[in-house]
Amino acid sequence: MNARLRWFQRDNSASVFFLMSAAVWLVLGVTMGLFLALEFVFPDLFAGIPYLVFGRLRQAHTNTVMFAWLSPGMMGIWFYMVPRLAGRKLWSEPLGNLAALLWNLALAVGISQLLRGVTQSREYAELVWWVDVAVMVVLILNTLNLYITIMNRVDRSMYVSLWYITGTLIWMPMLYFIGNVMWNPPTGALTGINDAIFNWFYGHNVLGLWFTTGLLATIYYIVPRETRTPLYSHLLSLIAFWGIALFYTGVGGHHLEWAPIPYWLKTIAVAESIGMIVVIVAFMMNIWLTMRGNWNRFVTSIPLRFVIVGWAAYILVSYQGSHQAIRSINLITHFTQYVPGHAHLSLLFFAASTIMGAMYYIIPRLYNSRIYSRTLANVQFALYVIGFAFFFGGFLEVGLVQGSNWLHGGLPVWTVLPTLRPYMALRAAGGVLLWTSFLMFTYNIWATMLVRRPVVEPQVPVEEPLGPIPGTAPAGTD
């Protein structure tokens, strides 16, 4: 028992707890996703198994991926990054481990409840009320832990990654409380069109004010570290930060352009969606110019390769989101598979790429080792990119066929469905490659921690000292 208590107090143990549990949840989440993709091709594949009914499995899949894999993965990255940027150890490792334990227990029970059909039935807010309470407790504990660490920092300057993390830590608890209507237990919902407005305020902002801001901080950290080059411009990074704070909060209304919500709310959603292009350009150019002269590292550095793919995916998904808000395009894409394709581009290609790259960066450094198998990581990367190309292509083609047939052909849904099956099969084929890739990642990252192969390349840094990125100016300077 004493050994376990000592582990919970050990440096970086909270980061490891969040990261390694996230890798396990990843396998479960993508397995659910593969089952869903197969059900689109073979609707009766799991007939008679209530836990695999599409309505239950889809909710369990989205919550597993968003909250059991991506969220703890991102929080584990913060628990590694913040002490190194602050020049101080994490304020409380036991508190961080308690948060990780509570998060995993809450999600385990919440997801099992979804598979049993116990749900609030709201997009991205399906978890029942008391699980929401546990999630809020963890968010507040992490905010306390990381804020005190940042307040005690050695260098009083705020590096750009800390700007993004501190903003995220404030925005997400408020967003989660409002979006899940937590003041109204046990339903966690409002009535009528008001609930739709609240739901999509939350549903879109959980991507923009949680995953986007939290993972842009990761990209801003990893790219300068792996290229050993200062970030090109902190001014651009702050333009992107304040641009997100200004423009992102109202974009969720573009999911309701054909619903009876106030017209001014729709107009704000469209305008702010277009305004996000400022953020996209600022972020895109900042990383592009930081990578200038360093593209050879894309080939040699596995962490950088995944993170740069995440950077590219963020640019693509953001432009796609802005153009989807345009009413003439939204008229075609709305209610089609084009929209979940957009969500997968965000969560599966942007968020997952960035987190996997960061984990390939962090775990070897925490254990002064090298990645268990570079060959396995290279094969995994190839399967990941190829698989997602097929997977995403299937979504786009299905969505465009659906939208054009319904809008221009005037065809009823049931006549269109048989024509979609080949594209669904393409999506499932890509899903098999992705599932294989993610299994390889989880095996590789766990083996890296357990086997701890010694570093054989002296030029590869091991555990980083606490302190800021060498040669990097503080935020607010250029």
Stockholm file with secondary structure:
# STOCKHOLM 1.0

chainA/1-478         MNARLRWFQRDNSASVFFLMSAAVWLVLGVTMGLFLALEFVFPDLFAGIPYLVFGRLRQAHTNTVMFAWLSPGMMGIWFYMVPRLAGRKLWSEPLGNLAALLWNLALAVGISQLLRGVTQSREYAELVWWVDVAVMVVLILNTLNLYITIMNRVDRSMYVSLWYITGTLIWMPMLYFIGNVMWNPPTGALTGINDAIFNWFYGHNVLGLWFTTGLLATIYYIVPRETRTPLYSHLLSLIAFWGIALFYTGVGGHHLEWAPIPYWLKTIAVAESIGMIVVIVAFMMNIWLTMRGNWNRFVTSIPLRFVIVGWAAYILVSYQGSHQAIRSINLITHFTQYVPGHAHLSLLFFAASTIMGAMYYIIPRLYNSRIYSRTLANVQFALYVIGFAFFFGGFLEVGLVQGSNWLHGGLPVWTVLPTLRPYMALRAAGGVLLWTSFLMFTYNIWATMLVRRPVVEPQVPVEEPLGPIPGTAPAGTD
#=GR chainA/1-478 SS CHHHHHHHHSTTHHHHHHHHHHHHHHHHHHHHHHHHHHHHHSTTTTTTCGGGCHHHHHHHHHHIIIIIIIHHHHHHHHHHHHHHHHTSCCSCHHHHHHHHHHHHHHHHHHHHHHHTTCCCCCTTCCSCHHHHHHHHHHHHHHHHHHHHHHHTCSSCSCCHHHHHHHHHHHHHHHHHHHHTTTTSTTTTCCCTHHHHHHHHHHHHHHIIIIIIHHHHHHHHHHHHHHHTCCCSCHHHHHHHHHHHHHHGGGGGGGGGTTSSSCHHHHHHHHHHHHHHHHHHHHHHHHHHHHSTTCTHHHHHCHHHHHHHHHHHHHHHHHHHHHHHTSHHHHHHHTTSTHHHHHHHIIIIIIIHHHHHHHHHHHHHHHTTBCCSCHHHHHHHHHHHHHHHHHHHHHHHHHHHHHHHIIIIICCCHHHHHHHHHHHHHHHHHHHHHHHHHHHHHHHHHHHHHHHCCBCCCTTSCCSCCSSCCTTCCCTTCC
#=GC SS_cons         CHHHHHHHHSTTHHHHHHHHHHHHHHHHHHHHHHHHHHHHHSTTTTTTCGGGCHHHHHHHHHHIIIIIIIHHHHHHHHHHHHHHHHTSCCSCHHHHHHHHHHHHHHHHHHHHHHHTTCCCCCTTCCSCHHHHHHHHHHHHHHHHHHHHHHHTCSSCSCCHHHHHHHHHHHHHHHHHHHHTTTTSTTTTCCCTHHHHHHHHHHHHHHIIIIIIHHHHHHHHHHHHHHHTCCCSCHHHHHHHHHHHHHHGGGGGGGGGTTSSSCHHHHHHHHHHHHHHHHHHHHHHHHHHHHSTTCTHHHHHCHHHHHHHHHHHHHHHHHHHHHHHTSHHHHHHHTTSTHHHHHHHIIIIIIIHHHHHHHHHHHHHHHTTBCCSCHHHHHHHHHHHHHHHHHHHHHHHHHHHHHHHIIIIICCCHHHHHHHHHHHHHHHHHHHHHHHHHHHHHHHHHHHHHHHCCBCCCTTSCCSCCSSCCTTCCCTTCC
//
